[in-house]
Every structure is written in structure tokens, then in C-alpha cells.
Amino acid sequence: MAYLTTQSIIGIIIFIILIITTIIGFRGKTVIIRELIRHSRVGDTCILSMDLDIVDPLRRRTTLEGLYAYITMYFVRDDGSMIQFFKGYVPSLSNTWRVMDLSPSIRLFNLAIGGDGIVVTDILIPYPSSLESPGGLIMPFDIKTGEPTGIINFLSIRRALASELGERLAQSMSLAEIVKRIRLDLSFYNGVSLTEYSTSLLKLLAHVGVQVNNEVRIIEGSVDASLRKNINCPYLFSNAQCLCKAFRTTWAWFTIIEAILSLTYVLIPSLLIPLIIAPIIYIVLTLLLSLLRII
């Protein structure tokens, strides 16, 4: 009788803990980068954007009232050290700083295209700037929250780099050399669990058919037509980032199954072994599915 009582207490405690954890966990949502798009040329520039999915811990798509995207860019020196040269918000594809679309997308860069329609002559980074209005000057950031409020303007990547490396060094490098040396971090927050992705600019451009040798050239598709590419997580990001995304978007299935097992364990003591090995099965299964690029 004492054994049954102890067994019941343990099973019910585990069940309650897991259910509470699951309920609380549903408040946290994760951003998944779904597609990378090189849009058709407008004037002399092509927009490079990302389509996003917001998912809960059961990997179900959900919606938000809004989130912010943030980018930090680094220049890799010859000795392997990195220097941060740009940090700022990323606007939505609908040209607002707060991403509020039902199908969220962010506008990463504008690619300046040469007259031949092949060579990329510059990469333009969006940033908030002040605006003159009849009522006075509208500042680029809210004084209280620090969130961007100014109009969307664009800064040459070479000009941004010159602010840290100096004008002479930045101008002496070709755009191809600059691209090869840049790494970037993308962060998403406000309404979602802080989600971060890190990659190189070289990989990002290669994913949408832009080749970087002595020049930065478009080799896939035409600048007059959009090119959409599903995100290949292991190619663009590290295995650790892909695994983290896989665990964050599936763990609720594990806690729900484990909670059911713990409640059943109260009546069936033989379920103790499945209750113990369930976490190992979940971890192994997630690793395998992630390596197979299924999740």
C-alpha cells in the first residue's frame, strides 16, 4: 500500500509539473525563416527579403500582433577577429518597422544592380532616419522605448563599414571582398521568444543565386523576375542553431506524451521504463529528423 501511495504521488506530481510547463510554454513562440526572396528589379535595385513563420511549441503556425527584427553585422579581419560595424532594426516588407503582417516578411537589403542587369554594384542596408514635418522634426527613434519611428532610408554597406574601418580602407576593397568578410546576426523579439540566427552574407547571397568571385554577379534567374528559395537550415546556419530551432518547436509534444505516461503510471507500474526512456527517444528522434532536414 505504501508503494502504491508513493507511486501515485510521484506520477501525479510529474503529471502536474509537465502540464503546467506545457501551458506556460505555449506563451513562447519561435520565429522560423521559411523563404528567402530576391524580388524583381524596381528601378535599379532588387529587394532581398525573408518570409517568416511564427510557430508554437507544437510547431503549429500562429499569428502575432507584431514583432521586431534586428540585425547586427560584423567584419572579419585577416586574423579572424570580428569588428561590429552596423546594428539596427530591419523593416517589414510593407515598409513598417514593426512587423505586423499576417504572413510576416522582413526586408533585409536592397541590391543595387548595374546597367547590364547582372553585376551587383552595392548592397544597401535599411535604417530609420529623421523626417522634417510641418510640426517639426520627427526623430528616428522613440525617446521612451527606443523603438524606430523614422522613415526607412538606405545606407551603402561600404559607407557603414567606413564608419569603423575608415574611409580609405573601405574604399580600397572591392564589393566582393567586403561580402566575403561579413557575418550577420538576425534577432527577433517582442511577442516571441528571443530567436537568433547567425550566418555569413556570402551564404545568404549564394542562396538566392548571387555569385561572389572577383565581382558580385547574379547567375541564377533574371533581375526582372522574382526568385524564391526555401531555407536550407544546415546550409545557411550552424547545426546547433538548426537543432535549437527543432527542439523549441516540438518540445510540447514530448511534455504532453510524458504527462500522459506519468498519469497512466499511477495505475500501471510497468510504465516506469517507458516514462524514463521517453526523453531519450525524443532527443534521438529530434536529432535524426533534424539531420534529415525534416524539421
Secondary structure, 3 states (H helix, E strand, C coil): CHHHHHHHHHHHHHHHHHHHHHHHHCCCCEEEEEEEEECCCECCEEEEEEEEEEECCCCCECCCCCEEEEEEEEEECCCCCEEEEEEEEECECCCCCCECCCCCEEEEEEEEECCCCCEEEEEEEEEEECEEECCEEECCECCCCCCECCEEEEEEHHHHHHHHHCHHHHHHCCHHHHHHCEEEEEEEECCCCCEEEEEEHHHHHHHCCEEECCCEEECCCCCCCCEEEECCHHHHCCHHHHHHHHHHCCHHHHHHHHHHHHHHHCCCHHHHHHHHHHHHHHHHHHHHHHHCCCC
